[in-house]
Every structure is written in C-alpha cells, then in structure tokens.
Amino acid sequence: MSASKWIAGCMACLGLAGLTFAEDDMSHEAIAKRLEPVGELCLEGQDCGTSAASAGGDTTGSAGGGDMGGEAVYNSACVACHDAGVAGAPKIGDSQAWSTRLEKGTETLYSHAINGFNAMPAKGGNPNLSDAEVEAAVDYLIENSQ
C-alpha cells in the first residue's frame, strides 16, 4: 500500500471519528454524565439508602412489626431477576420451572434465597432483609407460580 493511500485512509477515519460526537455531546454536563459511576459501594452497617425507602411507611398493610410482606419484598428485591428470568432465575408464574425446584423442598428454597445460590446473591442482594421477609418472598413466588 502506498503511503498516500495510507494517509488518505487515516484522514478519512479521523474525519468519520469526528462525526461521532455532536457539538452538544461535548458539553461539560454531557461529559460528566458519561463519566458517572454506574453504581456505589455499600458496606455492611452503612445506611445504603434503605432509610429513605423505609421512611415511606409500611407498604404491606401490617400493623406494627416492621416486617415487609412477601409481595413487598418480591417487588423490592426479587422482581428484577424473577420477572425476566435473569441468569437462569425461574420466572414468577412458570409452574414447570418452580415444580422442579419445589421437589427439593421449601426449606431448601428458603436456604438458597437467604444464603444465595448460583448467580443469586444472598437475600436477593439486600442484606437488610430479615430471614422471615425472605421466606415470605419465597412463599409469594411459590403461590404465584403453581
């Protein structure tokens, strides 16, 4: 390849690369948005934003105890994976997928949900949930999947 063709090719690529960013994409706000972290690290014992969620009040309709019901736990910690079947999670309502898991017994399902299993993190990724809340979410999933 001659040097002139190589230079022309490089110039064309540079010209096309310049077209990928519109002028407004180069604003400070747009650059800051692209550089934002995708998540935050939350260590055990820190608030992690749960006080703001719990400040909204009791969404389960239960009086006093503070425990969330199975549906509320499902909607806060489980829905992202079990509605879509992310990473092999059995979808809510898929009776065939749940029947094979139920053959192992509900105690095994409780243990997997509380301690984590395969791609599923312990307590659905929310360490602030009590074991009873996680068990209620498992019961909710089972009830709505048979």
N, C-alpha and C positions, 0 to 999 in steps of 0.2 A: 504494500500500500504506500502510495506516495505521501510525502509529508504534507502537501497541500490538501489532499483528501482527508487526512487525519485531522488537520487543523480545522477544516470546514465542518467535519463531523462533531468535533468538540464544541465548536461555536454554536452549532445547531442544538446540541444538547443543553448547553448553557442557556440558550435563548428559550428553550422549552421549559427548563427548570425555573426560569424567571416568571413564567406564566402560572406556576402552580400556586402562588400566593397573591391574592388580590391585595390592593392597597390597604383595605381596612383590616386584613389579617395581620398586618404589621404594627397595629396599634399596641400600646403598652397593655391595654386590657386584654386583647386577644392573645398576646404572648404570655401574659400571666395566667390566663385560663388554660393554655396548652401546657404550662409548666406546673399546674396544680398537682399535688399528690392525689393518687386515686383512693387512698384510704388513710386511716390513722391507726397507730398502735395503741392499744388499750391494755394496760396491765391489771392483773387481778388486784382488787382492793380499790381501784380508781372508780370514779363515777361512771365513765364511759357513756354518758348521755342517757342513762336509764332513769335518772331522777326527773328529767323533763318529760319522759314518756309516762312515768307513774304519776306525775303531777296532774295529768289529765283526768284522773279519777278511776274508779273501778269500772271496767268495761264488761265485767262478767255478770253483773247484777247480784253478786253475792254480798251478803252483809258482813262487814267487819273483817274477816280473816286475812284479806290482803292477797290471797292466792288467786291467780287468774284461772279461769275455767279452760277446758280443753280447746274450745274453739278459739278463744282469745290467744292462747299460747300458739296454736297452729298458725293463726293469722300473723303473729309477730315473729315467729322463729322458724316455722316449717314450710310455709306456703311457697317460698321462693324455689325450693327444690322439689317438693312433693306435688305441686301443681303442674310443673313442666317435665318432671322426670329427670332432673339434672343428675349427671354422674351415676345413673342407674337407680336413682331413688324411685321406689314404687309410687305411682301416681295415686292420689286420692280418687276413689271410685273404681279403681282397677281391681275387681274382685279376684281375678286369676293371680295377679302378682301378690296380692295380700294373702290369699289362701295358702300359697306355698310358704310364706313367712309364718303364718299362724300355726302351721304344722309343728313348728319349733316351740310353740307356747308363748303366751303373753309375757311371762316372766323374762324370756329371752329377748323379746321385743323391747320391754322396759329397759333391760340391761344395755342393749345396743343403743337405745335412744339416750340414756343417761351417760354412758361411758364412751360413746362413739363406736362406729363400726364402718369398716372400709372407708369410703370417702366422706361419710357423715361425721361431723365433729360432735364431741360430747355436748349434750343438751342443745343440739341444733346450733351451736356456736354462741349461745347465750349462757354464760356461767352463772348469771344471777337468778336463773330459774331454779325452783326447788325440785326435788325428785318427784314430789306429788304433782306438780304442774306439768312436768314432762310426761308422767304416766297418764295424766288426764288428756294430754295432746295425743298420745298413742291411742288411747281409748276412742277419742274423737275420730282419728284416722280410720281405725278399725270399723267403727259404727257406720261411717260414711263410705266404706269400701266393700261391704258384703252384699 
